[in-house]
Amino acid sequence: MNIQKNYSTSTKNCLKNSVVIIGGGPAGLKAAEILIDAGFKVDLYEAMPSVARKFLMAGKGGMNISNNEPYDVFLSRFSDQGNIMRSALDMFSPNDLRVWLQELGVDTFVGSSGRVFPIDMKAAPLLRKWLYRLRYAGVNLHMRHKWIGWSNRNDQHLLFDVEGEIREIYADNVILALGGASWPKLGSTGEWVSILANQGVKITPLQPANCGFDVNWTEYFRAHYSGKPLKSVSMSFDSITGVSNCHKGELLVTDYGVEGGVIYSLSAQLREEIAIKGFVMIYLDLMPNISKDTVISKLERDRGKQSISNHMRKQLGINGVKAGLLREVINSSCFSNTSQLGALIKSLPIKLIATRPIAEAISTAGGVSFIELDQNLMLINKPGVFCTGEMLDWEAPTGGYLLTACLSLGQAAGIGLIKSCERKQEG
Ligand SMILES: Cc1cc2nc3c(=O)[nH]c(=O)nc-3n(C[C@H](O)[C@H](O)[C@H](O)COP(=O)(O)OP(=O)(O)OC[C@H]3O[C@@H](n4cnc5c(N)ncnc54)[C@H](O)[C@@H]3O)c2cc1C
């Protein structure tokens, strides 16, 4: 999008302002694009030797960049953050994102359950084209510059650690796009939390989102089944608010517990339940496509001299990790009681005792509180300093929502900076 239009005097004066963006993930790069297109001089600083490492990692298993579901449903995926998320997404919607990608030369397709992917499913070709365009437009990229805070002069003097040497850099306006704290080896370490908190900025504690959970498996189960997927199961849990949630999909058994799409989609609620009660019970339906009565009637068929394991395999197709899980969780006496066994196949209780550490999570919940920001994403108590992307206090499940939101918020911060700068010039 080129927002360079007929400049008013106030906008022309703004363009004399220097802009520093810190953090070269999708949010920071999108803000850079908006500002360079508007005619600003843009310098982007990144701690790592190259930008967008998490973005590239997101492309490893197939880059799910957005979602094609109806816009109201799309908006409902975000934790309730009032108008700010909505107005960012209104300015750069999932449809706008697909148009933007097409302009970059990246065609997309809609996969199962509305997920949107680049045709080649990869992030690297997209990033290459995008960086070429940003550099060509004049964005100056500075690698290996780790922001460590402000000098004691004022908010316009930034301090960077450049391979052990401390440098002070001046900027009229700053956009912080520092990411969350998951996968810190890719650059987003969450170290900014203490810097901003020390300046009096309210930060909602960072927590794992879209994460795995710990289960106290026995050594036997761990040794035999870790790494095995539980295919087409559905999962439910009763929350303390009384709401029963049910999701269908795949769950991966790991040596520490469980991972995978079906649990990621409920991870926010599960995390909250654990925070309150110290654990949460989930219930797996191992045969979600047939009713409990059908399961029981199949189990009740004469099995002759067959073992119950063989009978379950032949009648219901339950074997491997599903059979192992039943043996792990339920008392051996239940195997001779077909109605009890059938009920447990349809609703097998598993106790989740903790979330996995944030470093292993796909994304981060918590961050800079929205009450600290004006509608332009500027810190109310730090004029000229804007925050954007995953470092803000929102969360969403996997399914393309995270990247769309980060790109929208990056664009919103860029436009917000232009607006607040113009307002300052006029007033
Ligand atoms: C394994 C994995 C798979 C994922 N898959 C998907 C997916 O398919 N779809 C989807 O929508 N989302 C996915 N995500 C999430 C998505 O990648 C993130 O939500 C998104 O990258 C966040 O963008 P951001 O720009 O806010 O932050 P980041 O991408 O984290 O970028 C922040 C940047 O700031 C830099 N930085 C941090 N601190 C400093 C500092 N002090 N000084 C200078 N630079 C600093 C970091 O090095 C980093 O480059 C995935 C995440 C992971 C980990």
The ligand as an SDF file (V2000), in Angstrom:
LIG
                    3D

 53 58  0  0  0  0  0  0  0  0999 V2000
    7.4490  -22.7430   15.5160 C   0  0  0  0  0  0  0  0  0  0  0  0
    6.5050  -21.6120   15.2180 C   0  0  0  0  0  0  0  0  0  0  0  0
    5.5780  -21.7440   14.1890 C   0  0  0  0  0  0  0  0  0  0  0  0
    4.6690  -20.7230   13.9340 C   0  0  0  0  0  0  0  0  0  0  0  0
    3.7770  -20.8680   12.9230 N   0  0  0  0  0  0  0  0  0  0  0  0
    2.8640  -19.8980   12.6690 C   0  0  0  0  0  0  0  0  0  0  0  0
    1.9280  -20.0320   11.6110 C   0  0  0  0  0  0  0  0  0  0  0  0
    1.9600  -20.9940   10.8310 O   0  0  0  0  0  0  0  0  0  0  0  0
    0.9870  -19.0540   11.4620 N   0  0  0  0  0  0  0  0  0  0  0  0
    0.9400  -17.9430   12.2600 C   0  0  0  0  0  0  0  0  0  0  0  0
    0.0660  -17.0900   12.0960 O   0  0  0  0  0  0  0  0  0  0  0  0
    1.8680  -17.7560   13.2400 N   0  0  0  0  0  0  0  0  0  0  0  0
    2.8190  -18.7010   13.4640 C   0  0  0  0  0  0  0  0  0  0  0  0
    3.7420  -18.5250   14.4510 N   0  0  0  0  0  0  0  0  0  0  0  0
    3.7160  -17.2700   15.2550 C   0  0  0  0  0  0  0  0  0  0  0  0
    4.3480  -16.0720   14.4960 C   0  0  0  0  0  0  0  0  0  0  0  0
    5.5660  -16.4520   13.9140 O   0  0  0  0  0  0  0  0  0  0  0  0
    4.5590  -14.9000   15.4740 C   0  0  0  0  0  0  0  0  0  0  0  0
    3.3120  -14.5840   16.0570 O   0  0  0  0  0  0  0  0  0  0  0  0
    5.1170  -13.6530   14.7740 C   0  0  0  0  0  0  0  0  0  0  0  0
    6.3720  -13.9160   14.1860 O   0  0  0  0  0  0  0  0  0  0  0  0
    5.2770  -12.4900   15.7510 C   0  0  0  0  0  0  0  0  0  0  0  0
    5.6820  -11.3680   15.0150 O   0  0  0  0  0  0  0  0  0  0  0  0
    6.3680  -10.0960   15.7120 P   0  0  0  0  0  0  0  0  0  0  0  0
    6.9080   -9.2640   14.5980 O   0  0  0  0  0  0  0  0  0  0  0  0
    5.4440   -9.4730   16.6700 O   0  0  0  0  0  0  0  0  0  0  0  0
    7.5610  -10.7070   16.5810 O   0  0  0  0  0  0  0  0  0  0  0  0
    8.7900  -11.6340   16.1530 P   0  0  0  0  0  0  0  0  0  0  0  0
    8.5300  -12.3260   14.8840 O   0  0  0  0  0  0  0  0  0  0  0  0
    9.0840  -12.4290   17.3420 O   0  0  0  0  0  0  0  0  0  0  0  0
    9.9470  -10.5810   15.8750 O   0  0  0  0  0  0  0  0  0  0  0  0
   10.5160   -9.7880   16.9040 C   0  0  0  0  0  0  0  0  0  0  0  0
   11.9150   -9.4080   16.4790 C   0  0  0  0  0  0  0  0  0  0  0  0
   12.4630   -8.5290   17.4470 O   0  0  0  0  0  0  0  0  0  0  0  0
   13.8240   -8.8630   17.6500 C   0  0  0  0  0  0  0  0  0  0  0  0
   14.2210   -8.3980   18.9870 N   0  0  0  0  0  0  0  0  0  0  0  0
   13.7600   -8.8300   20.1820 C   0  0  0  0  0  0  0  0  0  0  0  0
   14.3440   -8.1620   21.1710 N   0  0  0  0  0  0  0  0  0  0  0  0
   15.1940   -7.2610   20.5900 C   0  0  0  0  0  0  0  0  0  0  0  0
   16.0750   -6.2630   21.1080 C   0  0  0  0  0  0  0  0  0  0  0  0
   16.2080   -6.0500   22.4230 N   0  0  0  0  0  0  0  0  0  0  0  0
   16.7720   -5.4970   20.2230 N   0  0  0  0  0  0  0  0  0  0  0  0
   16.6320   -5.6900   18.8700 C   0  0  0  0  0  0  0  0  0  0  0  0
   15.8380   -6.6330   18.3540 N   0  0  0  0  0  0  0  0  0  0  0  0
   15.1090   -7.4040   19.1960 C   0  0  0  0  0  0  0  0  0  0  0  0
   13.8460  -10.3750   17.5280 C   0  0  0  0  0  0  0  0  0  0  0  0
   15.1360  -10.8720   17.2480 O   0  0  0  0  0  0  0  0  0  0  0  0
   12.8590  -10.6060   16.3930 C   0  0  0  0  0  0  0  0  0  0  0  0
   13.5070  -10.6100   15.1280 O   0  0  0  0  0  0  0  0  0  0  0  0
    4.6920  -19.5290   14.7160 C   0  0  0  0  0  0  0  0  0  0  0  0
    5.6350  -19.3940   15.7360 C   0  0  0  0  0  0  0  0  0  0  0  0
    6.5390  -20.4190   15.9930 C   0  0  0  0  0  0  0  0  0  0  0  0
    7.5460  -20.2580   17.1060 C   0  0  0  0  0  0  0  0  0  0  0  0
  1  2  1  0
  2  3  1  0
  2 52  2  0
  3  4  2  0
  4  5  1  0
  4 50  1  0
  5  6  2  0
  6  7  1  0
  6 13  1  0
  7  8  2  0
  7  9  1  0
  9 10  1  0
 10 11  2  0
 10 12  1  0
 12 13  2  0
 13 14  1  0
 14 15  1  0
 14 50  1  0
 15 16  1  0
 16 17  1  0
 16 18  1  0
 18 19  1  0
 18 20  1  0
 20 21  1  0
 20 22  1  0
 22 23  1  0
 23 24  1  0
 24 25  2  0
 24 26  1  0
 24 27  1  0
 27 28  1  0
 28 29  2  0
 28 30  1  0
 28 31  1  0
 31 32  1  0
 32 33  1  0
 33 34  1  0
 33 48  1  0
 34 35  1  0
 35 36  1  0
 35 46  1  0
 36 37  1  0
 36 45  1  0
 37 38  2  0
 38 39  1  0
 39 40  1  0
 39 45  2  0
 40 41  1  0
 40 42  2  0
 42 43  1  0
 43 44  2  0
 44 45  1  0
 46 47  1  0
 46 48  1  0
 48 49  1  0
 50 51  2  0
 51 52  1  0
 52 53  1  0
M  END
$$$$
